[in-house]
Amino acid sequence: MKARIYITLKTGVLDPQGKAVHHALGALGFEEAQDVRQGKYIEMEVADGTPRARVEEMCERLLANTVIENYRVELDGETALGDQGA
């Protein structure tokens, strides 16, 4: 089963990489890009029947820094849930 994990910085946390991308887009003539926030995407295969809570535990313990990051987990066959760690 495939797990997709989206990790983003919490609102209010500075994002220097996002700012650099925003600046570069403007320099290339893409002024319509008003703000850029950069994150991480992790895709992993987990054993069929792995509970969502187990994948969230992976996020809490290793994949996301929940002090400054939110994460969202999508599992094949499930509907997406909102961000965790908010």
Secondary structure as GFF3:
##gff-version 3
##sequence-region A 1 86
A	DSSP	beta_strand	2	9	.	.	.	ID=ss1
A	DSSP	alpha_helix	16	27	.	.	.	ID=ss2
A	DSSP	beta_strand	39	45	.	.	.	ID=ss3
A	DSSP	alpha_helix	52	58	.	.	.	ID=ss4
A	DSSP	pi_helix	59	63	.	.	.	ID=ss5
A	DSSP	beta_strand	69	75	.	.	.	ID=ss6
###
